[in-house]
Structure formats: C-alpha cells, structure tokens
Amino acid sequence: MTSNRNFGLNRDNSVAPGNAQSVMKSIRRIAHAIDTRSKRIGRETGLTIPQIVVLQAVHDQGALTTAAISKQADLSPATTVSILDKLEAKGLIERKRSSTDRRKVQAVLTDTGTETLKHAPDLFARGFAEEFSAFTDGEQKAIVTAFLKVADLLDPQDTEAGTLPEPAYRDI
C-alpha cells in the first residue's frame, strides 16, 4: 500500500505516468470551472475575478502601492497596473499620492468601490466554502499545501536571479 504522502511518486521518486496525467486533467477541470465562474461574475458585475481580488486587497489593507497590491493579489505588476487603470476608469478606486512620501502613489477604494465590493458575488461557486470547511484542519492544510506545490511547479516566481524561490508551501 502506498502512502498518500508520496504525491504520486514511484519508490525511486519518479512520477508515475498516470499521476502526472491525472494532475493535468484536474488542472484543466479547475481552469474550466474558474473560466465558467469568471464569465458568470463578469456578466453579473461587469468585473473580472482579478479586478475583484484587487478591490478586496485594497479594502483589506487600506491605501496600497501598486507593488503591494501586486504582491497581495499575486499578480504581476503590469497586470496590476492595467487592472487599476480599469478600476479607476469605473470610479471604483482612486490613486492618491502618499502623504508621507510624495513619490509613492497609493490606490484607495472609493465609496462606489466599497459598495460594489459589498455586493460582489463569492469568487467560488456556491457550496465550495461549506464543503471545504467540512474537511478536517489537517485535510484542509494538505489540500492547500498540494495546491501551493503544484502552483510552485507550474509557475516558479523568482527566475530573474537564476534561482527558484523558497516554495510557498513551506510556510504552512
């Protein structure tokens, strides 16, 4: 009997061929579900999921620089700037110079942005949070860890320095 902790590896740490295919198939299912949910949210609100994520980051943290929003929302700086431009055009955020450092520009929610966020739908489909909360803490941690490992494998974040970053799942 194989342990659940081997993450689909053979005894010699090679990936069992069917396991890698199963992971890819699962990723495709997840991508499809997110795409479908994103389109539904877009029709209902006129916002994309990343736009809602950025609004939520600004709401949760207060006035933030583009770099801080990018890090909080796990988006590239270029994508974050584009999203902020669109949110500003819709009157959902304003960009203001920092009172302590005039070189810094911070995004803040407008009243319209706060109200929009209040009425924004859940980013996950109905029932996800309830079903996920039914897992034990250990099961939830294992799921989160597995997702972080897969994300790190698919998208190493710090390739500029020629080294890979410390995997995010080690922080759990």
MOQUI-V775011 format. One record per pair of residues at least 4 apart in sequence whose ideal C-beta (glycine too) atoms are under 8 Angstrom apart, sorted by the first residue. I is the first residue (numbers start at 1). J is the second residue. If there is no record, write none. Layout:
BEGIN
i=I j=J
i=I j=J
END
This chain:
BEGIN
i=2 j=6
i=7 j=146
i=7 j=149
i=8 j=15
i=8 j=16
i=8 j=19
i=8 j=20
i=8 j=22
i=8 j=23
i=9 j=13
i=9 j=14
i=9 j=15
i=9 j=16
i=9 j=19
i=10 j=14
i=10 j=15
i=10 j=16
i=15 j=19
i=15 j=20
i=16 j=20
i=17 j=21
i=18 j=22
i=19 j=23
i=20 j=24
i=21 j=25
i=22 j=26
i=23 j=27
i=23 j=150
i=24 j=28
i=25 j=29
i=26 j=30
i=27 j=31
i=27 j=150
i=27 j=154
i=28 j=32
i=29 j=33
i=30 j=34
i=31 j=35
i=32 j=36
i=33 j=37
i=33 j=125
i=34 j=38
i=34 j=49
i=35 j=39
i=36 j=40
i=37 j=41
i=37 j=49
i=37 j=123
i=37 j=124
i=37 j=125
i=38 j=42
i=38 j=48
i=38 j=49
i=39 j=43
i=40 j=44
i=41 j=45
i=41 j=47
i=41 j=48
i=41 j=49
i=41 j=52
i=41 j=120
i=41 j=121
i=41 j=123
i=42 j=46
i=42 j=47
i=42 j=48
i=44 j=121
i=45 j=52
i=45 j=116
i=45 j=119
i=45 j=120
i=45 j=121
i=46 j=90
i=47 j=51
i=47 j=52
i=47 j=55
i=47 j=116
i=47 j=120
i=48 j=52
i=48 j=83
i=49 j=53
i=49 j=123
i=50 j=54
i=50 j=73
i=50 j=75
i=50 j=79
i=50 j=83
i=51 j=55
i=51 j=83
i=51 j=86
i=51 j=87
i=52 j=56
i=52 j=117
i=52 j=120
i=52 j=123
i=53 j=57
i=53 j=73
i=53 j=75
i=53 j=123
i=54 j=58
i=54 j=69
i=54 j=73
i=54 j=75
i=54 j=80
i=54 j=83
i=54 j=84
i=54 j=87
i=55 j=59
i=55 j=87
i=55 j=92
i=55 j=93
i=55 j=109
i=55 j=113
i=55 j=116
i=55 j=117
i=55 j=120
i=56 j=60
i=56 j=117
i=57 j=61
i=57 j=64
i=57 j=69
i=57 j=72
i=57 j=73
i=58 j=62
i=58 j=63
i=58 j=64
i=58 j=69
i=58 j=93
i=58 j=107
i=58 j=108
i=58 j=109
i=58 j=113
i=59 j=109
i=59 j=113
i=59 j=114
i=59 j=117
i=60 j=72
i=61 j=68
i=61 j=72
i=62 j=108
i=63 j=96
i=63 j=98
i=63 j=106
i=63 j=107
i=63 j=108
i=64 j=68
i=64 j=69
i=64 j=72
i=64 j=106
i=64 j=107
i=65 j=69
i=65 j=98
i=65 j=104
i=65 j=105
i=65 j=106
i=65 j=107
i=66 j=70
i=66 j=77
i=66 j=80
i=66 j=81
i=66 j=84
i=66 j=105
i=66 j=107
i=67 j=71
i=67 j=77
i=68 j=72
i=69 j=73
i=69 j=75
i=69 j=80
i=69 j=84
i=69 j=107
i=70 j=75
i=70 j=76
i=70 j=77
i=70 j=79
i=70 j=80
i=73 j=80
i=75 j=79
i=75 j=80
i=75 j=83
i=76 j=80
i=77 j=81
i=78 j=82
i=79 j=83
i=80 j=84
i=81 j=85
i=82 j=86
i=83 j=87
i=84 j=88
i=84 j=93
i=84 j=95
i=84 j=107
i=85 j=89
i=86 j=90
i=87 j=92
i=87 j=93
i=87 j=107
i=87 j=113
i=88 j=92
i=88 j=93
i=88 j=94
i=88 j=95
i=88 j=107
i=90 j=112
i=91 j=110
i=91 j=112
i=91 j=113
i=92 j=109
i=92 j=110
i=92 j=112
i=92 j=113
i=92 j=116
i=93 j=107
i=93 j=108
i=93 j=109
i=93 j=110
i=93 j=113
i=94 j=107
i=94 j=108
i=94 j=110
i=95 j=105
i=95 j=106
i=95 j=107
i=95 j=108
i=96 j=105
i=96 j=106
i=96 j=108
i=97 j=102
i=97 j=104
i=97 j=105
i=97 j=106
i=98 j=102
i=98 j=103
i=98 j=104
i=98 j=105
i=98 j=106
i=100 j=104
i=109 j=113
i=109 j=114
i=109 j=117
i=110 j=114
i=111 j=115
i=112 j=116
i=113 j=117
i=114 j=118
i=115 j=119
i=116 j=120
i=122 j=126
i=122 j=128
i=122 j=129
i=124 j=128
i=124 j=129
i=127 j=131
i=128 j=132
i=129 j=133
i=130 j=134
i=132 j=140
i=132 j=143
i=135 j=139
i=135 j=140
i=135 j=143
i=136 j=140
i=137 j=141
i=138 j=142
i=139 j=143
i=140 j=144
i=141 j=145
i=141 j=172
i=142 j=146
i=143 j=147
i=144 j=148
i=144 j=169
i=144 j=172
i=145 j=149
i=145 j=169
i=145 j=172
i=146 j=150
i=147 j=151
i=148 j=152
i=148 j=167
i=148 j=168
i=148 j=169
i=148 j=172
i=149 j=153
i=149 j=167
i=149 j=169
i=150 j=154
i=151 j=155
i=151 j=168
i=152 j=156
i=152 j=157
i=152 j=165
i=152 j=167
i=152 j=168
i=152 j=169
i=156 j=164
i=156 j=165
i=157 j=165
i=158 j=163
i=158 j=164
i=158 j=165
i=159 j=164
i=166 j=170
END
